[in-house]
Amino acid sequence: MATKARLEGGPDDLQGKIVPITPPGQELKIPHHGGYEHFKATTRHEDSSEGRLTVYEWWERTEVAE
């Protein structure tokens, strides 16, 4: 079973989204509108209907070179 995280910050359509993270780590990189949104693990957790989730906080966006 994959571990899941809740996203905090970043683009509105990713805010609060629950995503799988395999394996759990310090950074999560999500493809989004021609680039990547980067989220870092925090020490905070949140209880949800999907269990206890680590909160990942947005910290930067990188563009994909074409």
C-alpha positions as CSV (number, residue, x, y, z in Angstrom):
1,M,0.0,0.0,0.0
2,A,1.4,3.4,-1.0
3,T,1.8,6.1,1.6
4,K,-0.3,9.3,0.9
5,A,0.3,12.9,1.6
6,R,-1.9,16.1,1.7
7,L,-0.6,19.0,-0.3
8,E,-0.5,22.5,1.1
9,G,0.1,25.7,-0.9
10,G,1.0,25.9,-4.6
11,P,-1.6,26.1,-7.4
12,D,-5.2,26.3,-6.4
13,D,-6.1,23.0,-8.2
14,L,-3.5,21.1,-6.2
15,Q,-4.2,22.8,-2.8
16,G,-5.5,20.2,-0.3
17,K,-5.2,17.3,-2.8
18,I,-4.3,13.9,-1.4
19,V,-1.6,12.1,-3.5
20,P,0.4,8.9,-3.3
21,I,4.1,9.0,-2.4
22,T,6.3,6.0,-3.1
23,P,8.6,5.9,-1.4
24,P,8.1,8.5,1.3
25,G,10.8,11.1,1.2
26,Q,11.7,14.7,1.7
27,E,10.5,16.0,-1.7
28,L,7.5,15.4,-3.9
29,K,7.6,16.5,-7.6
30,I,4.3,16.7,-9.4
31,P,4.0,17.2,-13.1
32,H,1.6,20.2,-13.6
33,H,0.8,22.4,-16.7
34,G,4.2,22.1,-18.5
35,G,6.4,22.1,-15.4
36,Y,6.7,20.6,-11.9
37,E,5.4,21.7,-8.6
38,H,7.8,20.8,-5.8
39,F,6.5,20.0,-2.3
40,K,8.6,19.3,0.8
41,A,7.6,17.1,3.7
42,T,6.7,18.9,7.0
43,T,6.7,17.6,10.5
44,R,2.9,18.1,10.5
45,H,0.3,15.3,10.0
46,E,-3.4,15.4,9.4
47,D,-6.0,12.7,10.1
48,S,-8.3,12.0,7.1
49,S,-10.8,9.4,5.8
50,E,-7.7,7.9,4.2
51,G,-5.7,7.6,7.4
52,R,-3.0,9.8,8.9
53,L,-1.3,11.9,6.2
54,T,2.0,13.8,6.2
55,V,1.5,17.4,5.1
56,Y,3.7,18.4,2.2
57,E,4.2,22.1,1.7
58,W,4.8,23.8,-1.7
59,W,8.1,25.4,-2.1
60,E,8.8,26.0,-5.8
61,R,7.9,25.4,-9.5
62,T,10.3,24.4,-12.2
63,E,9.5,24.7,-16.0
64,V,10.1,21.9,-18.5
65,A,12.4,23.0,-21.3
66,E,11.0,22.5,-24.8
